[in-house]
Amino acid sequence: MTEPVRQSPSRNVHARGAAKAAAGADPQSDDAIDAEREAFDFRLAERAELLRESNAMRDMMLAQLKADDEALKKYIAMI
């Protein structure tokens, strides 16, 4: 029978825990900070998605402009 492997938490968790203990932070402020972090992460993810969508729309517009330019060149060449 093998024993389960214990994984140590990341250094960041230790640093935050030590800072909270030193500052004497209460659990309610921890919940507020966690909620603020989640809201920030959500806004950041939403902004990234909007930027990706904007870039895709710009790429489509440029492709359409190139196609229009080629069609105009062929039309002029016919004249």
For each residue, the residues with C-beta under 8 A, 3 or more apart:
1:
2:
3:
4:
5:
6:
7:
8:
9: 13 14
10: 13 14
11: 14 15
12: 15 16
13: 9 10 16 17
14: 9 10 11 17 18
15: 11 12 18 19
16: 12 13 19 20
17: 13 14 20 21
18: 14 15 21 22
19: 15 16 22 23
20: 16 17 23 25 30
21: 17 18 24 25
22: 18 19
23: 19 20
24: 21
25: 20 21 29 30
26: 29 30
27: 30 31
28: 31 32
29: 25 26 32 33
30: 20 25 26 27 33 34
31: 27 28 34 35
32: 28 29 35 36
33: 29 30 36 37
34: 30 31 37 38
35: 31 32 38 39
36: 32 33 39 40
37: 33 34 40 41
38: 34 35 41 42
39: 35 36 42 43
40: 36 37 43 44
41: 37 38 44 45
42: 38 39 45 46
43: 39 40 46 47
44: 40 41 47 48
45: 41 42 48 49
46: 42 43 49 50
47: 43 44 50 51
48: 44 45 51 52
49: 45 46 52 53
50: 46 47 53 54
51: 47 48 54 55
52: 48 49 55 56
53: 49 50 56 57
54: 50 51 57 58
55: 51 52 58 59
56: 52 53 59 60
57: 53 54 60 61
58: 54 55 61 62
59: 55 56 62 63
60: 56 57 63 64
61: 57 58 64 65
62: 58 59 65 66
63: 59 60 66 67
64: 60 61 67 68
65: 61 62 68 69
66: 62 63 69 70
67: 63 64 70 71
68: 64 65 71 72
69: 65 66 72 73
70: 66 67 73 74
71: 67 68 74 75
72: 68 69 75 76
73: 69 70 76 77
74: 70 71 77 78
75: 71 72 78 79
76: 72 73 79
77: 73 74
78: 74 75
79: 75 76
